[in-house]
Amino acid sequence: MKYNFVFATFAAILTLALASCNDGKTYAELLENEDHYVNNFLADNIVINEIPADTVFITGEDAPYYRLDEEGDLYMQVINPGTPGNKVKDDELIYFRYTRYNLSYYDGELNYGGGNDDDMSLSNTSFRFGNYSLQSSSKWGTGIQQPLVYLPIDCQVNLIVKSQYGFSSEMADVMPYLFKLRYYRPRI
């Protein structure tokens, strides 16, 4: 009986501790927060709500962000448009370097970002364009491939990616990220 009381007390404390860690937000509330974080970041930038018909983008560090989808889940700023004609092919192996910033921490400036862009000793990251049946491609989410639909492989972009287009392992976190991306073909 004494052990039952101790077990019940321990279970109650554990339940209270776990409940206090959960902020109790619904999925809809998490999506609203994600929208807020993206809108907060975009408020400091120019946004164009459609892709140019000729896909000739304004480029550079002060270029606008282009909305890539109807829902507003992907926004792209073209830093360097790449070499004309250097288009990706379906299932082509593409390497990329990136730094990503969690936009939920954006307060007028980007805080510490993570990734492999600044440290060449870190492993290469790659995907097969459009081939999401491979775990090596799908784990990065669908968002990071979208710039290559419009731009050559050697482009450089900043890309806002909401959770449903982000890393597959982090979709449930419902956090938007800003990616600074550069793409490459493998060297032969």
N, CA and C atoms as an extended XYZ file, in Angstrom:
564
Properties=species:S:1:pos:R:3:atomname:S:1:resname:S:1:resid:I:1 pbc="F F F"
N         0.821       -1.181        0.000 N   MET     1
C         0.000        0.000        0.000 CA  MET     1
C         0.871        1.252        0.000 C   MET     1
N         1.946        1.219        0.774 N   LYS     2
C         2.860        2.353        0.814 CA  LYS     2
C         3.461        2.598       -0.569 C   LYS     2
N         3.792        1.517       -1.302 N   TYR     3
C         4.362        1.643       -2.637 CA  TYR     3
C         3.344        2.192       -3.630 C   TYR     3
N         2.071        1.801       -3.463 N   ASN     4
C         1.027        2.336       -4.335 CA  ASN     4
C         0.907        3.847       -4.156 C   ASN     4
N         0.991        4.309       -2.916 N   PHE     5
C         0.911        5.746       -2.644 CA  PHE     5
C         2.107        6.475       -3.254 C   PHE     5
N         3.303        5.921       -3.088 N   VAL     6
C         4.509        6.515       -3.657 CA  VAL     6
C         4.415        6.536       -5.180 C   VAL     6
N         3.972        5.423       -5.773 N   PHE     7
C         3.826        5.356       -7.230 CA  PHE     7
C         2.794        6.364       -7.711 C   PHE     7
N         1.661        6.471       -7.034 N   ALA     8
C         0.607        7.413       -7.431 CA  ALA     8
C         1.100        8.857       -7.292 C   ALA     8
N         1.839        9.142       -6.238 N   THR     9
C         2.383       10.489       -6.045 CA  THR     9
C         3.390       10.814       -7.137 C   THR     9
N         4.283        9.854       -7.425 N   PHE    10
C         5.267       10.053       -8.485 CA  PHE    10
C         4.578       10.273       -9.832 C   PHE    10
N         3.564        9.469      -10.141 N   ALA    11
C         2.822        9.606      -11.397 CA  ALA    11
C         2.143       10.972      -11.483 C   ALA    11
N         1.590       11.448      -10.382 N   ALA    12
C         0.933       12.759      -10.374 CA  ALA    12
C         1.947       13.884      -10.610 C   ALA    12
N         3.094       13.787       -9.960 N   ILE    13
C         4.137       14.803      -10.142 CA  ILE    13
C         4.646       14.791      -11.570 C   ILE    13
N         4.870       13.611      -12.111 N   LEU    14
C         5.332       13.495      -13.492 CA  LEU    14
C         4.302       14.073      -14.463 C   LEU    14
N         3.036       13.795      -14.235 N   THR    15
C         1.976       14.325      -15.098 CA  THR    15
C         1.943       15.847      -15.036 C   THR    15
N         2.052       16.406      -13.847 N   LEU    16
C         2.069       17.863      -13.696 CA  LEU    16
C         3.293       18.477      -14.367 C   LEU    16
N         4.427       17.828      -14.233 N   ALA    17
C         5.647       18.346      -14.853 CA  ALA    17
C         5.529       18.340      -16.371 C   ALA    17
N         5.019       17.260      -16.920 N   LEU    18
C         4.859       17.190      -18.375 CA  LEU    18
C         3.814       18.179      -18.866 C   LEU    18
N         2.741       18.354      -18.096 N   ALA    19
C         1.702       19.300      -18.499 CA  ALA    19
C         2.220       20.731      -18.470 C   ALA    19
N         3.103       21.032      -17.545 N   SER    20
C         3.631       22.393      -17.470 CA  SER    20
C         4.577       22.686      -18.627 C   SER    20
N         5.164       21.639      -19.244 N   CYS    21
C         6.035       21.837      -20.392 CA  CYS    21
C         5.242       22.091      -21.666 C   CYS    21
N         4.002       21.653      -21.712 N   ASN    22
C         3.164       21.825      -22.888 CA  ASN    22
C         2.429       23.142      -22.755 C   ASN    22
N         2.618       24.020      -23.717 N   ASP    23
C         1.960       25.315      -23.622 CA  ASP    23
C         0.499       25.242      -24.045 C   ASP    23
N         0.045       24.072      -24.465 N   GLY    24
C        -1.358       23.859      -24.743 CA  GLY    24
C        -1.875       24.490      -26.017 C   GLY    24
N        -1.010       24.871      -26.928 N   LYS    25
C        -1.457       25.498      -28.163 CA  LYS    25
C        -1.970       24.449      -29.132 C   LYS    25
N        -3.055       24.789      -29.795 N   THR    26
C        -3.578       23.908      -30.828 CA  THR    26
C        -2.723       24.056      -32.080 C   THR    26
N        -2.908       23.127      -32.998 N   TYR    27
C        -2.180       23.199      -34.266 CA  TYR    27
C        -2.540       24.488      -35.010 C   TYR    27
N        -3.802       24.871      -34.972 N   ALA    28
C        -4.237       26.114      -35.626 CA  ALA    28
C        -3.528       27.321      -35.013 C   ALA    28
N        -3.364       27.330      -33.699 N   GLU    29
C        -2.656       28.437      -33.039 CA  GLU    29
C        -1.176       28.443      -33.427 C   GLU    29
N        -0.583       27.267      -33.537 N   LEU    30
C         0.816       27.185      -33.965 CA  LEU    30
C         0.983       27.715      -35.388 C   LEU    30
N         0.035       27.408      -36.264 N   LEU    31
C         0.079       27.934      -37.630 CA  LEU    31
C        -0.089       29.452      -37.644 C   LEU    31
N        -0.956       29.977      -36.781 N   GLU    32
C        -1.115       31.435      -36.670 CA  GLU    32
C         0.186       32.082      -36.217 C   GLU    32
N         0.843       31.469      -35.245 N   ASN    33
C         2.132       31.994      -34.780 CA  ASN    33
C         3.157       31.973      -35.908 C   ASN    33
N         3.176       30.888      -36.671 N   GLU    34
C         4.108       30.779      -37.787 CA  GLU    34
C         3.858       31.901      -38.794 C   GLU    34
N         2.595       32.157      -39.116 N   ASP    35
C         2.248       33.266      -40.021 CA  ASP    35
C         2.734       34.595      -39.447 C   ASP    35
N         2.546       34.773      -38.156 N   HIS    36
C         2.991       36.002      -37.496 CA  HIS    36
C         4.507       36.183      -37.628 C   HIS    36
N         5.278       35.127      -37.407 N   TYR    37
C         6.734       35.212      -37.501 CA  TYR    37
C         7.184       35.586      -38.916 C   TYR    37
N         6.547       34.969      -39.908 N   VAL    38
C         6.895       35.272      -41.300 CA  VAL    38
C         6.511       36.708      -41.637 C   VAL    38
N         5.308       37.107      -41.258 N   ASN    39
C         4.863       38.482      -41.539 CA  ASN    39
C         5.735       39.510      -40.835 C   ASN    39
N         6.182       39.191      -39.632 N   ASN    40
C         7.080       40.084      -38.897 CA  ASN    40
C         8.384       40.287      -39.664 C   ASN    40
N         8.933       39.205      -40.205 N   PHE    41
C        10.160       39.314      -40.990 CA  PHE    41
C         9.913       40.064      -42.290 C   PHE    41
N         8.854       39.723      -43.000 N   LEU    42
C         8.578       40.339      -44.295 CA  LEU    42
C         8.202       41.809      -44.172 C   LEU    42
N         7.759       42.243      -43.005 N   ALA    43
C         7.409       43.655      -42.799 CA  ALA    43
C         8.614       44.561      -43.010 C   ALA    43
N         9.811       44.025      -42.844 N   ASP    44
C        11.044       44.789      -43.037 CA  ASP    44
C        11.588       44.660      -44.456 C   ASP    44
N        10.827       44.053      -45.355 N   ASN    45
C        11.289       43.792      -46.715 CA  ASN    45
C        10.194       44.123      -47.726 C   ASN    45
N        10.593       44.266      -48.968 N   ILE    46
C         9.636       44.429      -50.052 CA  ILE    46
C         9.169       43.045      -50.470 C   ILE    46
N         7.874       42.889      -50.694 N   VAL    47
C         7.303       41.602      -51.092 CA  VAL    47
C         6.531       41.789      -52.395 C   VAL    47
N         6.784       40.915      -53.342 N   ILE    48
C         6.023       40.879      -54.590 CA  ILE    48
C         5.252       39.565      -54.587 C   ILE    48
N         3.945       39.642      -54.754 N   ASN    49
C         3.088       38.473      -54.575 CA  ASN    49
C         2.959       37.563      -55.784 C   ASN    49
N         3.766       37.791      -56.809 N   GLU    50
C         3.753       36.882      -57.952 CA  GLU    50
C         5.132       36.811      -58.573 C   GLU    50
N         5.346       35.732      -59.271 N   ILE    51
C         6.615       35.512      -59.963 CA  ILE    51
C         6.556       36.247      -61.294 C   ILE    51
N         7.616       36.939      -61.695 N   PRO    52
C         7.588       37.613      -62.998 CA  PRO    52
C         7.292       36.619      -64.122 C   PRO    52
N         6.449       37.028      -65.063 N   ALA    53
C         6.061       36.140      -66.168 CA  ALA    53
C         7.271       35.639      -66.940 C   ALA    53
N         8.287       36.485      -67.088 N   ASP    54
C         9.488       36.087      -67.823 CA  ASP    54
C        10.551       35.476      -66.914 C   ASP    54
N        10.235       35.290      -65.660 N   THR    55
C        11.132       34.794      -64.611 CA  THR    55
C        12.464       35.551      -64.548 C   THR    55
N        12.416       36.825      -64.893 N   VAL    56
C        13.575       37.693      -64.701 CA  VAL    56
C        13.337       38.419      -63.378 C   VAL    56
N        14.077       38.013      -62.377 N   PHE    57
C        13.888       38.518      -61.026 CA  PHE    57
C        14.789       39.719      -60.767 C   PHE    57
N        14.331       40.613      -59.911 N   ILE    58
C        15.194       41.663      -59.377 CA  ILE    58
C        16.146       40.954      -58.421 C   ILE    58
N        17.443       41.281      -58.493 N   THR    59
C        18.426       40.538      -57.710 CA  THR    59
C        19.239       41.448      -56.802 C   THR    59
N        19.919       40.850      -55.856 N   GLY    60
C        20.814       41.564      -54.953 CA  GLY    60
C        20.345       41.502      -53.517 C   GLY    60
N        21.154       42.048      -52.636 N   GLU    61
C        20.865       42.019      -51.195 CA  GLU    61
C        19.606       42.805      -50.827 C   GLU    61
N        19.228       43.785      -51.639 N   ASP    62
C        18.030       44.577      -51.370 CA  ASP    62
C        16.859       44.183      -52.265 C   ASP    62
N        16.970       43.059      -52.951 N   ALA    63
C        15.920       42.599      -53.849 CA  ALA    63
C        14.663       42.254      -53.049 C   ALA    63
N        13.518       42.297      -53.690 N   PRO    64
C        12.275       41.919      -52.994 CA  PRO    64
C        12.195       40.414      -52.780 C   PRO    64
N        11.305       40.025      -51.908 N   TYR    65
C        10.959       38.617      -51.729 CA  TYR    65
C         9.759       38.332      -52.621 C   TYR    65
N         9.850       37.267      -53.401 N   TYR    66
C         8.768       36.851      -54.280 CA  TYR    66
C         8.010       35.695      -53.634 C   TYR    66
N         6.698       35.800      -53.604 N   ARG    67
C         5.884       34.694      -53.093 CA  ARG    67
C         5.864       33.604      -54.158 C   ARG    67
N         6.248       32.390      -53.782 N   LEU    68
C         6.355       31.296      -54.737 CA  LEU    68
C         5.110       30.419      -54.820 C   LEU    68
N         4.221       30.507      -53.858 N   ASP    69
C         3.028       29.667      -53.876 CA  ASP    69
C         1.810       30.481      -53.446 C   ASP    69
N         0.645       29.976      -53.756 N   GLU    70
C        -0.605       30.685      -53.468 CA  GLU    70
C        -0.840       30.883      -51.968 C   GLU    70
N        -0.423       29.928      -51.164 N   GLU    71
C        -0.683       29.976      -49.727 CA  GLU    71
C         0.275       30.897      -48.970 C   GLU    71
N         1.359       31.309      -49.597 N   GLY    72
C         2.335       32.138      -48.904 CA  GLY    72
C         3.217       31.343      -47.960 C   GLY    72
N         3.540       30.116      -48.336 N   ASP    73
C         4.400       29.266      -47.510 CA  ASP    73
C         5.864       29.335      -47.921 C   ASP    73
N         6.144       29.900      -49.097 N   LEU    74
C         7.511       30.029      -49.605 CA  LEU    74
C         7.699       31.422      -50.203 C   LEU    74
N         8.766       32.083      -49.798 N   TYR    75
C         9.134       33.386      -50.350 CA  TYR    75
C        10.613       33.338      -50.705 C   TYR    75
N        10.952       33.862      -51.886 N   MET    76
C        12.335       33.790      -52.355 CA  MET    76
C        12.868       35.177      -52.697 C   MET    76
N        14.069       35.457      -52.215 N   GLN    77
C        14.833       36.648      -52.596 CA  GLN    77
C        16.031       36.145      -53.393 C   GLN    77
N        16.186       36.666      -54.611 N   VAL    78
C        17.271       36.212      -55.480 CA  VAL    78
C        18.488       37.109      -55.246 C   VAL    78
N        19.538       36.546      -54.714 N   ILE    79
C        20.781       37.274      -54.471 CA  ILE    79
C        21.629       37.262      -55.739 C   ILE    79
N        21.810       36.076      -56.324 N   ASN    80
C        22.555       35.910      -57.569 CA  ASN    80
C        21.740       34.987      -58.466 C   ASN    80
N        21.352       35.435      -59.667 N   PRO    81
C        20.465       34.619      -60.503 CA  PRO    81
C        21.148       33.436      -61.182 C   PRO    81
N        22.451       33.311      -61.106 N   GLY    82
C        23.130       32.192      -61.725 CA  GLY    82
C        23.353       32.397      -63.211 C   GLY    82
N        23.856       31.352      -63.852 N   THR    83
C        24.218       31.386      -65.270 CA  THR    83
C        23.024       30.958      -66.129 C   THR    83
N        22.571       31.826      -67.043 N   PRO    84
C        21.442       31.434      -67.910 CA  PRO    84
C        21.732       30.123      -68.636 C   PRO    84
N        20.695       29.291      -68.723 N   GLY    85
C        20.824       28.015      -69.425 CA  GLY    85
C        21.330       26.870      -68.570 C   GLY    85
N        21.737       27.137      -67.355 N   ASN    86
C        22.294       26.115      -66.466 CA  ASN    86
C        21.167       25.479      -65.633 C   ASN    86
N        20.127       25.017      -66.314 N   LYS    87
C        18.936       24.509      -65.644 CA  LYS    87
C        19.129       23.087      -65.122 C   LYS    87
N        18.420       22.779      -64.073 N   VAL    88
C        18.431       21.454      -63.463 CA  VAL    88
C        17.569       20.491      -64.284 C   VAL    88
N        17.931       19.227      -64.229 N   LYS    89
C        17.152       18.171      -64.883 CA  LYS    89
C        16.484       17.325      -63.804 C   LYS    89
N        15.367       16.704      -64.144 N   ASP    90
C        14.687       15.818      -63.201 CA  ASP    90
C        15.645       14.742      -62.706 C   ASP    90
N        15.603       14.490      -61.415 N   ASP    91
C        16.395       13.467      -60.727 CA  ASP    91
C        17.902       13.748      -60.749 C   ASP    91
N        18.298       14.973      -61.110 N   GLU    92
C        19.720       15.319      -61.108 CA  GLU    92
C        20.208       15.515      -59.677 C   GLU    92
N        21.409       15.034      -59.399 N   LEU    93
C        22.024       15.206      -58.089 CA  LEU    93
C        22.504       16.655      -57.956 C   LEU    93
N        22.030       17.324      -56.920 N   ILE    94
C        22.380       18.720      -56.659 CA  ILE    94
C        22.923       18.824      -55.235 C   ILE    94
N        24.084       19.458      -55.108 N   TYR    95
C        24.637       19.774      -53.795 CA  TYR    95
C        24.225       21.186      -53.421 C   TYR    95
N        24.093       21.419      -52.120 N   PHE    96
C        23.772       22.774      -51.676 CA  PHE    96
C        24.453       23.069      -50.350 C   PHE    96
N        24.717       24.340      -50.142 N   ARG    97
C        25.254       24.846      -48.876 CA  ARG    97
C        24.199       25.793      -48.331 C   ARG    97
N        24.037       25.811      -47.030 N   TYR    98
C        22.985       26.641      -46.458 CA  TYR    98
C        23.329       27.120      -45.051 C   TYR    98
N        22.708       28.211      -44.701 N   THR    99
C        22.597       28.667      -43.323 CA  THR    99
C        21.118       28.939      -43.118 C   THR    99
N        20.581       28.501      -42.009 N   ARG   100
C        19.161       28.770      -41.767 CA  ARG   100
C        18.984       29.441      -40.414 C   ARG   100
N        17.985       30.310      -40.389 N   TYR   101
C        17.673       31.121      -39.223 CA  TYR   101
C        16.223       30.876      -38.826 C   TYR   101
N        15.996       30.601      -37.567 N   ASN   102
C        14.640       30.406      -37.064 CA  ASN   102
C        13.977       31.773      -36.961 C   ASN   102
N        12.918       31.997      -37.722 N   LEU   103
C        12.269       33.312      -37.750 CA  LEU   103
C        11.446       33.606      -36.506 C   LEU   103
N        11.230       32.620      -35.642 N   SER   104
C        10.509       32.906      -34.401 CA  SER   104
C        11.363       33.741      -33.451 C   SER   104
N        12.663       33.822      -33.719 N   TYR   105
C        13.563       34.633      -32.892 CA  TYR   105
C        13.919       35.957      -33.549 C   TYR   105
N        13.323       36.262      -34.692 N   TYR   106
C        13.651       37.491      -35.420 CA  TYR   106
C        13.114       38.697      -34.655 C   TYR   106
N        14.006       39.634      -34.383 N   ASP   107
C        13.627       40.860      -33.675 CA  ASP   107
C        14.218       42.092      -34.363 C   ASP   107
N        14.198       42.075      -35.677 N   GLY   108
C        14.788       43.165      -36.444 CA  GLY   108
C        16.134       42.813      -37.020 C   GLY   108
N        16.747       41.759      -36.512 N   GLU   109
C        17.990       41.237      -37.079 CA  GLU   109
C        18.013       39.727      -36.889 C   GLU   109
N        18.736       39.075      -37.781 N   LEU   110
C        18.815       37.622      -37.720 CA  LEU   110
C        19.795       37.209      -36.629 C   LEU   110
N        19.370       36.271      -35.819 N   ASN   111
C        20.236       35.744      -34.779 CA  ASN   111
C        21.094       34.632      -35.357 C   ASN   111
N        21.755       33.897      -34.526 N   TYR   112
C        22.657       32.825      -34.943 CA  TYR   112
C        21.951       31.841      -35.872 C   TYR   112
N        22.603       31.529      -36.967 N   GLY   113
C        22.075       30.545      -37.910 CA  GLY   113
C        22.908       29.281      -37.881 C   GLY   113
N        22.302       28.190      -38.281 N   GLY   114
C        23.004       26.920      -38.350 CA  GLY   114
C        23.037       26.406      -39.778 C   GLY   114
N        23.949       25.526      -40.047 N   GLY   115
C        24.047       24.938      -41.375 CA  GLY   115
C        25.488       24.670      -41.741 C   GLY   115
N        25.724       24.437      -43.029 N   ASN   116
C        27.063       24.070      -43.473 CA  ASN   116
C        27.694       25.111      -44.404 C   ASN   116
N        27.101       26.282      -44.520 N   ASP   117
C        27.587       27.265      -45.485 CA  ASP   117
C        28.950       27.849      -45.115 C   ASP   117
N        29.169       28.100      -43.858 N   ASP   118
C        30.404       28.769      -43.443 CA  ASP   118
C        31.526       27.815      -43.039 C   ASP   118
N        31.242       26.537      -42.964 N   ASP   119
C        32.238       25.578      -42.487 CA  ASP   119
C        32.397       24.460      -43.515 C   ASP   119
N        33.431       24.554      -44.331 N   MET   120
C        33.641       23.572      -45.392 CA  MET   120
C        34.040       22.195      -44.859 C   MET   120
N        34.348       22.087      -43.563 N   SER   121
C        34.676       20.778      -43.010 CA  SER   121
C        33.413       19.951      -42.753 C   SER   121
N        32.246       20.592      -42.759 N   LEU   122
C        30.993       19.867      -42.575 CA  LEU   122
C        30.629       19.129      -43.857 C   LEU   122
N        29.892       18.072      -43.709 N   SER   123
C        29.554       17.233      -44.865 CA  SER   123
C        28.704       17.971      -45.887 C   SER   123
N        28.798       17.497      -47.114 N   ASN   124
C        27.984       18.038      -48.188 CA  ASN   124
C        26.528       17.656      -47.968 C   ASN   124
N        25.639       18.507      -48.419 N   THR   125
C        24.220       18.208      -48.406 CA  THR   125
C        23.764       18.133      -49.852 C   THR   125
N        22.863       17.206      -50.124 N   SER   126
C        22.437       17.031      -51.504 CA  SER   126
C        21.022       16.484      -51.556 C   SER   126
N        20.447       16.587      -52.736 N   PHE   127
C        19.155       15.985      -53.030 CA  PHE   127
C        19.130       15.630      -54.501 C   PHE   127
N        18.188       14.810      -54.877 N   ARG   128
C        17.922       14.513      -56.286 CA  ARG   128
C        16.689       15.318      -56.645 C   ARG   128
N        16.858       16.235      -57.588 N   PHE   129
C        15.808       17.186      -57.908 CA  PHE   129
C        14.500       16.489      -58.291 C   PHE   129
N        13.448       16.807      -57.532 N   GLY   130
C        12.117       16.284      -57.804 CA  GLY   130
C        11.889       14.853      -57.390 C   GLY   130
N        12.893       14.171      -56.870 N   ASN   131
C        12.752       12.770      -56.500 CA  ASN   131
C        12.603       12.668      -54.982 C   ASN   131
N        11.362       12.779      -54.518 N   TYR   132
C        11.093       12.731      -53.090 CA  TYR   132
C        10.886       11.315      -52.580 C   TYR   132
N        11.010       10.319      -53.455 N   SER   133
C        10.911        8.932      -53.008 CA  SER   133
C        12.182        8.521      -52.271 C   SER   133
N        13.256        9.263      -52.471 N   LEU   134
C        14.513        8.987      -51.773 CA  LEU   134
C        14.545        9.751      -50.454 C   LEU   134
N        14.897        9.067      -49.388 N   GLN   135
C        14.989        9.715      -48.076 CA  GLN   135
C        16.035       10.819      -48.092 C   GLN   135
N        17.084       10.649      -48.870 N   SER   136
C        18.143       11.657      -48.951 CA  SER   136
C        17.634       12.964      -49.561 C   SER   136
N        16.556       12.915      -50.295 N   SER   137
C        15.935       14.126      -50.842 CA  SER   137
C        14.787       14.606      -49.972 C   SER   137
N        13.930       13.702      -49.543 N   SER   138
C        12.731       14.097      -48.808 CA  SER   138
C        13.038       14.651      -47.421 C   SER   138
N        14.158       14.265      -46.820 N   LYS   139
C        14.458       14.748      -45.471 CA  LYS   139
C        14.650       16.265      -45.422 C   LYS   139
N        15.033       16.865      -46.555 N   TRP   140
C        15.233       18.323      -46.609 CA  TRP   140
C        13.929       19.077      -46.843 C   TRP   140
N        12.858       18.359      -47.109 N   GLY   141
C        11.588       18.985      -47.419 CA  GLY   141
C        11.545       19.410      -48.883 C   GLY   141
N        10.415       19.888      -49.301 N   THR   142
C        10.242       20.271      -50.701 CA  THR   142
C        10.624       21.718      -50.969 C   THR   142
N        10.656       22.534      -49.949 N   GLY   143
C        10.898       23.966      -50.131 CA  GLY   143
C        12.240       24.315      -50.734 C   GLY   143
N        13.305       23.668      -50.288 N   ILE   144
C        14.635       24.080      -50.753 CA  ILE   144
C        14.874       23.788      -52.223 C   ILE   144
N        14.060       22.936      -52.823 N   GLN   145
C        14.218       22.658      -54.249 CA  GLN   145
C        13.496       23.671      -55.132 C   GLN   145
N        12.538       24.397      -54.585 N   GLN   146
C        11.688       25.268      -55.395 CA  GLN   146
C        12.434       26.361      -56.163 C   GLN   146
N        13.477       26.986      -55.628 N   PRO   147
C        14.174       27.999      -56.426 CA  PRO   147
C        14.696       27.467      -57.756 C   PRO   147
N        15.047       26.182      -57.809 N   LEU   148
C        15.598       25.613      -59.042 CA  LEU   148
C        14.531       25.392      -60.115 C   LEU   148
N        13.276       25.534      -59.763 N   VAL   149
C        12.212       25.507      -60.766 CA  VAL   149
C        12.309       26.759      -61.643 C   VAL   149
N        12.798       27.861      -61.059 N   TYR   150
C        12.823       29.154      -61.736 CA  TYR   150
C        14.218       29.635      -62.127 C   TYR   150
N        15.233       29.129      -61.442 N   LEU   151
C        16.581       29.669      -61.598 CA  LEU   151
C        17.595       28.583      -61.965 C   LEU   151
N        18.731       28.978      -62.546 N   PRO   152
C        19.809       28.023      -62.845 CA  PRO   152
C        20.420       27.447      -61.571 C   PRO   152
N        21.150       26.370      -61.746 N   ILE   153
C        21.726       25.646      -60.614 CA  ILE   153
C        22.696       26.494      -59.799 C   ILE   153
N        23.458       27.352      -60.417 N   ASP   154
C        24.462       28.104      -59.663 CA  ASP   154
C        23.917       29.399      -59.065 C   ASP   154
N        22.623       29.436      -58.800 N   CYS   155
C        22.021       30.628      -58.195 CA  CYS   155
C        22.288       30.654      -56.688 C   CYS   155
N        22.009       31.809      -56.118 N   GLN   156
C        22.085       31.988      -54.669 CA  GLN   156
C        20.838       32.740      -54.247 C   GLN   156
N        20.121       32.203      -53.262 N   VAL   157
C        18.860       32.793      -52.836 CA  VAL   157
C        18.740       32.808      -51.319 C   VAL   157
N        17.853       33.669      -50.858 N   ASN   158
C        17.337       33.600      -49.497 CA  ASN   158
C        15.918       33.079      -49.640 C   ASN   158
N        15.556       32.095      -48.847 N   LEU   159
C        14.270       31.434      -49.001 CA  LEU   159
C        13.589       31.301      -47.647 C   LEU   159
N        12.386       31.852      -47.542 N   ILE   160
C        11.573       31.655      -46.348 CA  ILE   160
C        10.759       30.395      -46.567 C   ILE   160
N        10.860       29.479      -45.608 N   VAL   161
C        10.201       28.181      -45.718 CA  VAL   161
C         9.364       27.948      -44.472 C   VAL   161
N         8.051       27.840      -44.668 N   LYS   162
C         7.184       27.461      -43.552 CA  LYS   162
C         7.291       25.957      -43.335 C   LYS   162
N         6.849       25.523      -42.181 N   SER   163
C         7.105       24.158      -41.695 CA  SER   163
C         6.682       23.057      -42.652 C   SER   163
N         5.544       23.181      -43.327 N   GLN   164
C         5.104       22.066      -44.163 CA  GLN   164
C         5.988       21.843      -45.376 C   GLN   164
N         6.844       22.806      -45.709 N   TYR   165
C         7.794       22.652      -46.807 CA  TYR   165
C         9.228       22.481      -46.308 C   TYR   165
N         9.392       22.435      -44.976 N   GLY   166
C        10.720       22.364      -44.386 CA  GLY   166
C        11.204       20.944      -44.151 C   GLY   166
N        12.220       20.815      -43.297 N   PHE   167
C        12.802       19.517      -42.979 CA  PHE   167
C        11.693       18.574      -42.506 C   PHE   167
N        11.640       17.378      -43.045 N   SER   168
C        10.568       16.444      -42.707 CA  SER   168
C        10.570       16.099      -41.215 C   SER   168
N        11.724       16.084      -40.598 N   SER   169
C        11.813       15.736      -39.171 CA  SER   169
C        11.315       16.859      -38.267 C   SER   169
N        11.078       18.047      -38.818 N   GLU   170
C        10.699       19.194      -37.989 CA  GLU   170
C         9.325       19.772      -38.324 C   GLU   170
N         8.556       19.105      -39.152 N   MET   171
C         7.251       19.641      -39.547 CA  MET   171
C         6.347       19.901      -38.356 C   MET   171
N         6.362       19.023      -37.382 N   ALA   172
C         5.479       19.156      -36.223 CA  ALA   172
C         5.847       20.341      -35.343 C   ALA   172
N         7.060       20.875      -35.486 N   ASP   173
C         7.469       22.023      -34.675 CA  ASP   173
C         6.775       23.307      -35.110 C   ASP   173
N         6.298       23.364      -36.339 N   VAL   174
C         5.589       24.505      -36.917 CA  VAL   174
C         6.396       25.796      -36.711 C   VAL   174
N         7.625       25.778      -37.208 N   MET   175
C         8.508       26.937      -37.152 CA  MET   175
C         8.978       27.299      -38.554 C   MET   175
N         8.913       28.582      -38.902 N   PRO   176
C         9.426       28.999      -40.215 CA  PRO   176
C        10.912       29.316      -40.127 C   PRO   176
N        11.605       29.107      -41.237 N   TYR   177
C        13.036       29.381      -41.298 CA  TYR   177
C        13.358       30.226      -42.524 C   TYR   177
N        14.386       31.012      -42.387 N   LEU   178
C        14.990       31.694      -43.521 CA  LEU   178
C        16.247       30.910      -43.864 C   LEU   178
N        16.326       30.451      -45.112 N   PHE   179
C        17.498       29.731      -45.606 CA  PHE   179
C        18.292       30.639      -46.530 C   PHE   179
N        19.587       30.679      -46.340 N   LYS   180
C        20.500       31.276      -47.312 CA  LYS   180
C        21.095       30.083      -48.046 C   LYS   180
N        20.804       29.964      -49.350 N   LEU   181
C        21.120       28.756      -50.117 CA  LEU   181
C        21.999       29.049      -51.318 C   LEU   181
N        22.934       28.127      -51.566 N   ARG   182
C        23.742       28.107      -52.795 CA  ARG   182
C        23.701       26.684      -53.321 C   ARG   182
N        23.535       26.534      -54.627 N   TYR   183
C        23.403       25.216      -55.253 CA  TYR   183
C        24.592       24.936      -56.170 C   TYR   183
N        24.946       23.640      -56.300 N   TYR   184
C        26.089       23.224      -57.124 CA  TYR   184
C        25.799       21.883      -57.781 C   TYR   184
N        26.420       21.675      -58.929 N   ARG   185
C        26.494       20.342      -59.513 CA  ARG   185
C        27.715       19.661      -58.910 C   ARG   185
N        27.692       18.318      -58.817 N   PRO   186
C        28.887       17.627      -58.339 CA  PRO   186
C        30.028       17.795      -59.351 C   PRO   186
N        31.236       17.870      -58.845 N   ARG   187
C        32.411       17.957      -59.725 CA  ARG   187
C        32.787       16.568      -60.181 C   ARG   187
N        33.080       16.451      -61.430 N   ILE   188
C        33.428       15.150      -61.990 CA  ILE   188
C        34.931       15.005      -62.089 C   ILE   188
